[in-house]
Amino acid sequence: MSQLLPPPAPPHLTGDNPLHRAQFRLWQIVTSTVTVAVTVWFFTFNPIAGILAVIVAKHILVAILASGLTRYPATPAADGGSFPENNN
């Protein structure tokens, strides 16, 4: 049976300073941009150095992403982060 009402809105996070969130997101953007720029710069040496830089940059970018997922989650999960299953 389909749901007739939308799910409830997530609770508002108290104590979460919007300025800290903005600074952290800006840090993520800047470090990601620097990582990509350094990777492109390594391609100017030779292709082998560029490929090695891509391999290292991949891990750095995933670490930047993972730090953002746990530090300031978009919505708090009450049940550990799982999505409700669609039972159509």
VEXLUMMAR-707139 format. One record per residue (C-alpha): x, y negated, z negated. Coordinates in steps of 0.1 Angstrom, whole numbers, m for minus. Layout:
@xx:X | yy:Y | zz:Z
...
This chain:
@xx:0 | yy:0 | zz:0
@xx:14 | yy:m34 | zz:9
@xx:20 | yy:m61 | zz:m16
@xx:m5 | yy:m89 | zz:m17
@xx:16 | yy:m114 | zz:m37
@xx:52 | yy:m124 | zz:m31
@xx:78 | yy:m114 | zz:m56
@xx:83 | yy:m137 | zz:m86
@xx:109 | yy:m164 | zz:m83
@xx:143 | yy:m156 | zz:m99
@xx:148 | yy:m172 | zz:m133
@xx:167 | yy:m205 | zz:m134
@xx:202 | yy:m202 | zz:m146
@xx:208 | yy:m225 | zz:m175
@xx:243 | yy:m237 | zz:m183
@xx:253 | yy:m234 | zz:m147
@xx:269 | yy:m266 | zz:m137
@xx:262 | yy:m274 | zz:m100
@xx:295 | yy:m293 | zz:m98
@xx:315 | yy:m262 | zz:m107
@xx:296 | yy:m242 | zz:m81
@xx:303 | yy:m268 | zz:m54
@xx:340 | yy:m270 | zz:m64
@xx:343 | yy:m232 | zz:m63
@xx:326 | yy:m230 | zz:m29
@xx:349 | yy:m258 | zz:m16
@xx:379 | yy:m238 | zz:m29
@xx:367 | yy:m208 | zz:m10
@xx:364 | yy:m227 | zz:22
@xx:398 | yy:m243 | zz:19
@xx:416 | yy:m211 | zz:10
@xx:399 | yy:m193 | zz:38
@xx:408 | yy:m220 | zz:63
@xx:444 | yy:m220 | zz:52
@xx:446 | yy:m182 | zz:54
@xx:432 | yy:m183 | zz:90
@xx:456 | yy:m212 | zz:100
@xx:486 | yy:m193 | zz:86
@xx:475 | yy:m162 | zz:105
@xx:473 | yy:m181 | zz:138
@xx:506 | yy:m197 | zz:131
@xx:522 | yy:m162 | zz:128
@xx:510 | yy:m155 | zz:163
@xx:533 | yy:m182 | zz:176
@xx:564 | yy:m161 | zz:165
@xx:554 | yy:m129 | zz:183
@xx:525 | yy:m105 | zz:186
@xx:539 | yy:m81 | zz:160
@xx:541 | yy:m108 | zz:133
@xx:506 | yy:m119 | zz:143
@xx:492 | yy:m84 | zz:139
@xx:508 | yy:m80 | zz:105
@xx:495 | yy:m114 | zz:95
@xx:459 | yy:m103 | zz:105
@xx:463 | yy:m72 | zz:84
@xx:473 | yy:m92 | zz:53
@xx:448 | yy:m120 | zz:60
@xx:419 | yy:m94 | zz:61
@xx:427 | yy:m84 | zz:25
@xx:430 | yy:m120 | zz:14
@xx:397 | yy:m130 | zz:29
@xx:379 | yy:m100 | zz:14
@xx:394 | yy:m110 | zz:m20
@xx:381 | yy:m146 | zz:m16
@xx:347 | yy:m133 | zz:m7
@xx:346 | yy:m108 | zz:m36
@xx:356 | yy:m135 | zz:m61
@xx:326 | yy:m156 | zz:m49
@xx:302 | yy:m127 | zz:m52
@xx:309 | yy:m121 | zz:m88
@xx:317 | yy:m155 | zz:m102
@xx:285 | yy:m174 | zz:m91
@xx:259 | yy:m150 | zz:m79
@xx:231 | yy:m164 | zz:m57
@xx:204 | yy:m148 | zz:m77
@xx:207 | yy:m129 | zz:m110
@xx:196 | yy:m93 | zz:m108
@xx:176 | yy:m79 | zz:m136
@xx:181 | yy:m43 | zz:m127
@xx:218 | yy:m43 | zz:m118
@xx:216 | yy:m58 | zz:m83
@xx:196 | yy:m33 | zz:m64
@xx:169 | yy:m43 | zz:m40
@xx:134 | yy:m29 | zz:m43
@xx:127 | yy:m2 | zz:m18
@xx:102 | yy:m8 | zz:10
@xx:75 | yy:19 | zz:5
@xx:53 | yy:14 | zz:36
